[in-house]
Amino acid sequence: MTQEASWTRKDLLGIAELEPGEIRAILDTAETFLEVSQRAIKKVPTLRGKTVVNLFFEPSTRTRSSFEIAQKRLSADGLNFSAKTSALTKGESLVDTALTLQAMQPDLIVIRHAYPGAPHMLARRLEAGVINAGDGAHEHPTQALLDAYTILQHKERLAGLKVAIVGDIEHSRVVRSNIHLLTKMEAEVTVAGPRTMMPRAAETLGAKVVFSLEEAITDADVIMMLRVQLERQSRLLFPSAREYFRLFGLTRERLKVAKEDAIIMHPGPMNRGVEIASEVADGPHSVILEQVSNGVAVRMAVLYLLSGAHRELA
């Protein structure tokens, strides 16, 4: 039985609960769908007749657009739900809204929400599959999957790689999902950032913790820079953007301590001149735009597996 054929989960709520074989199944399936995105006609009938509801309660450009494109390329019917024009503004609860949508019999619901655990709550109540597109500062599983896929394209393995993740560790859902995935796949992960942006129990995340950019990226195979998430901070956690860049901004000069073939990643959106210099973001080591392209293929794979289409086609 192939890894794809053995997929049985209804939901994708986080990387923490996935087994390494399940992670490999998604990444292997994404390889198939990457080819679809490179065709002249970028569409297949794989999910024809399936309905996907997109519930985004936080701003999103890359993730939302990526999911919508993935749905269109699979021929699924997508419904984009706007919280601002819904009954939520009249006091309806998230659960009641979701149950109303469930009555319309969608196959999958993609949700981004400011509150950690919101996708999990829906998954317990709904028959439709639920995909976590980011819940608070908890997890962002499809981002970690597309990051892993991008790394594999350049390094052909995850085991044994030295991966440095630098920036606002405290408020990042991306870092949590990436640490879960990379450590499950036997990579060595180091996180770095200001002490004011580091969780108190950061070591329990499963990564080495340092407070120096240079220490984190020395001999690194992969460097992932994170955005400073001012919208999640109750107070400013560093003196100024200039001071942050002086200490933790990735420049061409600082990059010299990493491995010669190191790749630079960023989940976006980037703050140029704050966490990363333009010369690095646009330089030969950067794979940032590749991450965006790969995000469509990975999300196509997730939609395909969770819809059960792989079993229907077996």
C-alpha positions in Angstrom: 0.0 0.0 0.0 1.4 3.4 -0.9 1.7 6.2 1.6 -1.0 8.1 -0.3 -3.4 5.2 -0.2 -3.0 4.8 3.5 -4.0 8.4 4.3 -7.1 8.3 6.6 -7.2 11.6 8.4 -10.3 13.8 8.0 -8.5 16.9 9.2 -5.1 18.7 9.1 -5.0 20.6 12.3 -1.3 20.7 13.0 2.0 19.1 12.4 2.3 18.0 16.0 -0.1 15.0 15.6 1.3 13.8 12.2 3.6 10.8 11.9 6.7 11.0 9.6 5.0 8.7 7.1 2.0 11.1 6.9 4.3 14.0 6.3 6.1 12.1 3.5 2.7 11.2 1.9 1.8 14.9 1.6 5.2 15.9 0.2 5.2 13.0 -2.3 1.7 13.9 -3.4 2.8 17.5 -3.8 5.4 16.4 -6.3 2.7 15.1 -8.6 0.7 18.3 -8.4 3.7 20.6 -9.0 3.7 19.3 -12.5 0.1 20.4 -13.0 1.0 24.0 -12.1 3.7 23.9 -14.9 1.2 23.0 -17.7 -0.2 25.4 -20.2 -3.7 24.5 -18.9 -3.3 24.4 -15.2 -6.4 22.4 -14.3 -7.3 18.8 -13.5 -10.8 17.4 -12.7 -9.6 15.6 -9.5 -12.0 17.4 -7.1 -14.8 18.1 -9.5 -18.1 18.1 -7.5 -16.3 18.8 -4.2 -17.0 22.0 -2.2 -14.5 23.8 -0.2 -15.4 26.7 2.2 -12.6 29.3 3.0 -13.1 30.9 6.4 -10.4 33.5 6.9 -10.9 35.6 10.1 -7.4 37.2 9.8 -5.8 39.1 6.9 -4.0 36.8 4.5 -2.5 37.2 1.0 -0.3 34.2 0.3 -2.1 31.5 2.2 -5.6 32.5 1.1 -4.7 33.0 -2.5 -2.7 29.8 -2.5 -5.6 27.8 -1.2 -8.0 29.4 -3.7 -5.7 28.7 -6.6 -5.2 25.2 -5.4 -9.0 24.6 -5.3 -9.5 26.0 -8.8 -6.7 23.9 -10.3 -8.3 20.8 -8.8 -11.7 21.9 -10.2 -13.3 22.1 -6.7 -16.1 24.6 -6.0 -14.8 27.2 -3.6 -16.8 29.5 -1.4 -15.0 32.5 0.2 -16.7 33.4 3.5 -16.4 37.0 4.7 -16.6 37.5 8.4 -17.3 41.2 8.0 -20.5 40.6 6.1 -21.7 37.5 8.0 -24.0 36.9 10.9 -21.0 36.9 13.1 -21.3 40.7 13.2 -24.8 40.1 14.7 -23.5 38.0 17.5 -23.6 34.5 16.0 -20.9 32.2 17.4 -18.2 30.6 15.3 -19.7 27.2 15.9 -23.2 28.2 14.9 -21.8 29.8 11.7 -19.8 26.6 10.9 -22.9 24.4 11.6 -24.9 26.6 9.2 -22.3 26.0 6.6 -22.2 22.3 7.4 -25.9 22.1 6.6 -24.9 23.1 3.0 -22.8 19.9 3.0 -19.3 21.2 2.1 -16.5 18.6 1.8 -13.7 20.7 3.4 -13.4 23.9 5.4 -10.2 25.9 5.4 -10.0 28.2 8.5 -7.6 30.9 9.7 -8.5 32.3 13.1 -6.8 34.5 15.7 -7.6 32.1 18.5 -5.4 29.0 19.0 -7.5 25.8 18.8 -10.4 27.3 16.7 -9.8 24.7 13.9 -9.7 21.9 16.5 -13.0 23.0 18.0 -14.7 23.0 14.5 -13.2 19.6 13.6 -14.8 18.0 16.7 -18.2 19.3 15.6 -18.3 19.1 11.9 -18.5 16.2 9.4 -16.5 18.2 6.8 -12.7 18.0 6.9 -11.0 20.9 8.5 -7.7 22.4 7.4 -5.9 24.8 9.8 -4.6 27.7 7.7 -3.2 29.3 10.9 -4.6 29.6 14.4 -3.2 32.4 16.5 0.4 31.8 17.5 -0.2 28.0 17.6 0.4 26.3 14.3 0.4 26.8 10.5 0.8 23.3 9.2 0.7 23.9 5.4 3.4 26.6 5.7 5.7 24.1 7.3 4.9 21.5 4.7 5.7 23.9 1.8 8.9 24.9 3.6 9.9 21.3 3.9 9.1 20.6 0.2 11.2 23.6 -0.8 14.1 22.4 1.3 13.9 19.0 -0.3 14.0 20.5 -3.8 17.4 22.0 -3.0 18.9 19.6 -0.4 17.2 16.3 -1.3 16.9 15.4 2.4 15.8 16.8 5.7 17.6 14.4 8.1 20.9 15.8 9.3 20.4 19.3 8.0 21.2 22.3 10.2 18.3 24.7 10.1 18.3 28.1 11.7 15.1 30.0 12.4 15.6 33.6 13.4 13.2 36.3 14.5 10.0 36.7 16.5 9.9 33.2 18.0 7.4 34.1 20.7 4.5 35.1 18.3 5.2 32.8 15.4 2.9 29.9 14.4 5.2 29.2 11.5 8.1 28.4 13.8 6.1 25.9 15.9 4.9 23.9 12.9 8.4 24.0 11.4 10.1 22.7 14.5 7.6 19.9 14.8 8.1 18.9 11.2 11.9 19.3 11.0 12.6 17.4 14.2 10.3 14.6 13.2 12.3 14.3 10.0 15.5 14.4 12.0 16.8 17.8 11.1 18.8 19.9 13.7 16.9 23.1 14.5 18.3 26.2 16.2 16.1 29.2 17.0 17.4 32.7 17.6 15.9 36.1 18.4 15.9 38.8 21.1 15.2 37.6 24.6 12.0 39.7 24.6 10.7 37.6 21.6 11.7 34.2 22.9 9.2 32.0 24.8 10.1 31.3 28.4 10.1 27.6 27.8 11.5 27.8 24.3 13.7 24.7 24.8 10.5 22.6 25.2 9.7 23.3 21.5 12.5 20.8 20.6 15.0 23.2 19.2 18.3 24.6 20.4 17.9 28.2 21.7 20.5 31.0 21.2 20.3 34.7 21.3 22.8 35.6 18.5 22.1 35.6 14.8 25.7 34.7 14.0 25.7 31.7 16.4 22.4 30.4 14.9 23.5 30.6 11.2 27.1 29.4 11.5 27.4 26.4 9.2 23.6 26.4 8.6 22.2 24.6 5.6 18.9 26.5 5.8 18.2 29.9 7.2 14.6 30.9 7.8 13.9 34.5 8.7 10.7 35.4 10.5 8.7 38.6 10.4 8.5 40.8 13.5 4.7 40.4 14.3 3.9 43.8 15.8 0.1 43.1 15.5 0.5 40.3 18.1 2.6 42.3 20.5 1.0 44.2 23.4 4.1 46.4 23.6 7.1 47.1 21.4 9.7 44.5 22.3 12.8 46.2 20.8 14.0 49.8 20.8 13.6 50.5 17.0 13.6 48.8 13.6 17.1 50.0 13.0 18.3 48.4 16.3 16.6 45.1 15.4 18.2 45.0 12.0 21.6 45.8 13.5 21.4 42.8 15.8 19.2 40.3 13.9 18.9 41.5 10.3 20.3 39.1 7.7 22.9 40.8 5.5 25.2 39.5 2.8 28.2 40.0 5.2 26.5 38.0 8.0 25.6 35.2 5.6 29.3 34.4 5.1 29.3 32.3 8.2 26.6 29.9 6.9 27.4 27.1 4.5 28.3 28.2 1.0 25.2 26.6 -0.5 22.8 27.7 2.3 19.3 28.6 1.2 17.4 31.6 2.6 13.7 31.3 3.4 10.9 33.6 4.6 7.2 32.8 5.1 6.3 36.4 4.2 5.3 39.1 4.2 8.9 40.4 4.5 9.9 43.6 6.2 12.9 44.6 4.1 15.5 46.4 6.2 14.1 45.0 9.4 14.7 41.2 9.4 16.3 40.8 6.0 18.3 43.0 3.6 17.0 43.4 0.1 20.3 42.1 -1.3 19.8 38.9 0.5 16.0 38.5 -0.1 16.7 39.0 -3.9 20.0 37.3 -3.9 21.2 33.9 -5.3 20.6 32.1 -2.0 17.0 33.1 -1.7 14.2 30.6 -2.4 11.4 32.9 -1.1 9.5 33.0 -4.3 9.9 29.3 -4.8 8.1 28.9 -1.4 5.1 30.7 -2.8 5.0 28.6 -5.9 5.4 25.4 -3.9 2.6 26.4 -1.6 0.0 25.8 -4.3 1.3 22.3 -5.0 1.4 21.4 -1.3 -2.1 22.8 -0.7 -3.4 20.9 -3.7 -1.9 17.7 -2.1 -3.6 18.5 1.2 -7.0 19.1 -0.4 -6.7 16.0 -2.4 -5.8 13.7 0.5 -8.3 15.1 3.0 -11.2 15.0 0.4 -10.7 11.3 0.1 -10.3 11.6 -3.7 -7.3 9.3 -3.5 -9.5 6.5 -2.2 -12.2 7.2 -4.8 -9.7 6.9 -7.6 -8.0 3.8 -6.2 
